[in-house]
Amino acid sequence: MTASTLETRFRAGDPRALARAITLVESGLPAARPLLRAAREIAAARGPAGTVVLGVTGSPGSGKSTLTDALIAHLRGQGQRVAVLAVDPSSPYSGGAILGDRIRMLRHHADTGVFVRSLASRGALGGLSPRAMPVLALLEGAGFDWVILETVGVGQSEVDVAAACDHTLLVLTPAGGDGVQAFKAGIMEIADVIAVNKADLPGADRTVRELLAAQGLGRHDEHTWLAPVRRTVAQTGEGVDKIVDAVLAHRAFLGEAGLHDRRERRAEFEVRTLVQDRVLRRAREMSGNLYARVARGELDADAAADALLAGA
């Protein structure tokens, strides 16, 4: 398939062309750039209110994947086209995603209105690799009504999702101290909507009360968005409709200007992530014996960093 043919098919909404474009982006190949330009052009024409980009994060075992699956089912019932980018832990051997899209959300595999793709985190501390943002741009450009970014779930360091998405859904459970973890700086602050999943377990009501009380302790006024706390049971789909309503309510709260501001912050985050990735890659290529010299005390770390940046 030639580059022009691939772009034409991508613009026409061909899912095979989308899958191929994502592969090119993941591989970091120059052939991906015209496709990314096309995707951004399409997304810009639709405006910031075009695609709902929802990040789903939370601690491991909170049921993020099951809840995402339930969200897909609910949105498809409303006639919405849904894409999911599932960020998985990286294999320490191959570098690829340990979990794959073939074992996620299998009941939707024959639905042409659903597109699911796995992406390795590649060890990124914030949970998103440098390739996640351009893949997200491709999914937006493909014209989906909703794009859901489901993250690894590594705890308090996983806050990049707030910079990558329009809205962030934090998934917690009544057990495992999730309520306490949510009070800590970072996790609580990124949530636009909170789901207390597995709400059929003991302690759900207490977790909800604690979360609401914690919100009241923070600085806020009549213009502050306080994340709605909703009970869900992802396995049965209970409460999923209320999550969607809460996300749409936050979207209305932001308005077009607020959504535009979030898209600008996303662009800043994407460019900064790529700069950091390229500088680090260049530093690895040029490091030579600098690290050994620092370890031997022949050179201080600041001087070594200056040398690498000057060469980069």
N, C-alpha and C positions, 0 to 999 in steps of 0.2 A: 504494500500500500504506500503510495507516494505521500509526501508531506501535504501537498495541496488537497489530495483526495481525503486524507485523514482529517484535515481541518474542515473541509466541506461536510463530511459525514458527522463530525462533532457538532458543527453548527446546526445540523439537521436533527440532532437529538439521538443519534445512533448510540445505543449503549455499548456496543463493541468498540466504537471509536473512543468513547469515554474511558473504557477500561484500558485501551492501548495508551491513551494520553496519560493516564495515571501512572502506568508502568514507566513511561518515558520520564515523567517528573521524579518518580522514586529513584530512577537510575541517574538522575542529574544530567541527562543528555541535552545538548543544545536544541535538538528537534522539538523539545517541549515548549520552548519559548513562544513560537507563533500560536500555539494552542492556548497558552496562558493569556496571551494578549487578547485572543478571541474571546476567551471565557470572561475576562475582566470587562471587555467591551459590551458583551451581552448583559452581564450583571449590572453594569453602570446604566444601561438603557432601561432596565427594569426599575432602577432606583433602590435606595436602601430599604424600602418597605417590601421589596419583591420576595425574597426568600427568607424564611425564618431560620436562623442559624442558632441551634440550641446545643449547648455543651452539657453533658451529663457526667458528673464526677461524684466521688465519694470513696469511702474506705473499701478495701477488698472484701467481698462477701456480703455487701449491702444489697446486692440484687440489681446492679446497674444494667447488666445485659438483659435480664428478664424484664425489667421495667422498660428498657428501650424496645424490646420485642412487643410489649403490650402497647407502647405508644405508636409503633408502626401499625398495629392492627386497628387501633382506634382512629388514627389519621386516615388510613386507607378506607375505613368505613365512611369517612366524610368526603371521599373522593380526592384526597390530597396525595400528590406524588412525593415519595420520601426517599432520601438517600442517607445512608449511615456510614460514617467513617469510624471504624472501631480500632482504637489505638491499643495495641497489645504489647506485653513485655517482650523484649528482644531476647532471642536465643544467644547465650554466651559463646556458642560455637559458630553458627552460620550468620548471626546478626539479624535474621529474619524474625517475623512474628511467631511466637510460640503458639498462640491460639490463632485459628484461621477462620475466615468468613464462612467456610464450608460447614463448620460445626456451630455456627451462630445462626439463629433465626431461620432455621431450615424450612419452616412452614411457608416462608415468603419467597422461596427460590424460584417459583414459577410465575410470580407476579411481576409483570413488566413495569408496574408503577413503583417498584421497590428496587433500590440498588444498594448493595452492601459490600464494603471493601475493608479489609484489614490492613493496618499499617504498623510497622514496628516502631516502638518508642526510641530505639537505638540508644538507650541508657540516658536519655535527656532527663535532668533532674526535675524539671517542671512538668514532665509527663508527655511533652510533645517534641518530636524530632523536627529539624529544620524543614523536612519535606512535608510536614502536615499542612502548613498554611497554603502552599500552592495546590495541593490536592483539594483542599477545601474550596479554593477559588474555582477549580475545574467543576466541582459539584454544583457550586452556585451558578456557574455559566451554563450548566446543562439544563437549567430551568426547573429544578425541583422546587416544590412548594415549601418543603421542610428539609433541612440538612441537620442531622444529629451527629455530633461529635462525642463519642463515648470514650472516656479516657481510661488509663490503666488502673488508677485508684491506688496511689502511693501515699496518701495522707496529706500532711500539712504543706509539703513542698509543691503539691500539684495545683498551682494557682494560675498557670499559663492559660488554662482553658477560658478564664474570664477575659483575657486579652484577645482570644481567638474567636469568640462568639458574641452574638447579640444578647443572649440570655444564658444564664448558668443555673442548672438544676443540680442541687446538692442532695444526694441520696444518703440517708442515715437509717439506722435500725435501732430498735429499742434496746438491744443487747450490745455488749462489747464496748461500752463506754463511749459510743458515738456522740451522745449528747454532750459529754464533757469535752471531747475533742473539738466539737463544733464551736465551743465558746472561745477557742484560742484564736489569736490574731491570724488572719490569712483566710482560713477556710470559711469562717462565718461571714467575713467581709465580701467574699466573691459571690455569695449565693443571692440570686434574684428570686428563686423559688426553692423551697425545701420540701422534700418528700420523706416522711417517716415511713419507710417501707417495712414490710412484714408486720403491719400494724395489727395483725391478729395475734401477735405474741404478747405475753405479759409485759407491762411496763411502757406500752405505746403512749398511753395518756400522759404518763409522767414525763416522758421524753418531750412530747408536744408542749406541755406546760413549761418545762425548763427552757426550751428554745424560745418560746414567747417571752418568758421572763428575761432571758439574756438579751433579746432585742431591745427590751425596754430600758436596759442599763446603758446602752450605747447612746452617743450624741445624736439627736434627731429633732426634727421640727415637723411642721405640717407639710413640708415639701419633700420629706425624706421617704423613699420607698422602703418599706419594711417587708422583707421576703415573706410571702404567705407560706404557712406551714400546713401541708396536706398529708393526710393518712392514705397510704396505698397498700394494696396486697397485689403485687405484680403478677403472681402466678394465676390469679383469677381475673385480673384486670380491674379490680375494685379501686376506685379513686383516680384512675388514669384520666378520665374526662375532666376532673377538677384540676389536674396538673396542666393540661392543655389550656383550660380557661385562665389559670393563673399566669401562664406564659403570655397569652394574648393580652391579658390585663396589663402586664408589665410593658408589653410592646406599645399599647395605647398610652401608657404613662410616659414612655420615652418620647413618643411622637416622632415625626420625620426628622426634626433637628437632632434629637437625642440619638436616633439610630445612625444618622450621618456622623455624629461625633464618635460613636463606637466604631464605625467602619474606618474612620481616620486613625483611631488608636490601633485598630487591627493592622492597618497598613504599616504604621510605625513599628509595631511589634514584629511583623513579618520581615521588614527590611533589616531591623536590628538583629534579628535571629540569623539572617543570612550573612550579615557582616561578621557576627561573632563566629559563625561556623567557618567562614572562609579564612578569617584571621587565624583561628586555631589550627586549621588544616595547613595553612602556610607556615605557621610556627613549628608544627611537627616536621615539616619538610626541611626547615632551615636550622633546626635545633642543634644538630651536630653533637659536639661534646659539651654544650652549654650546661646541661643539667648535671653532668658529672663534675664540672668545674664548680658549680654551686654547692654540690654535695661535699666536695673536698675543701670548701672554704676559700677557693681562689677567686670567687666572684660572688657578689651579693645578688639576691633574687631580683631586686629592682633594676640593677644594671643589665641582667640577663633579659628581663622583660623589655627594657628599652631597646636592646640590641635586636630582639626579634621583631618588635613593632617597627623599628627603622627599616628592617629588611623586608617586612611585609608590605 
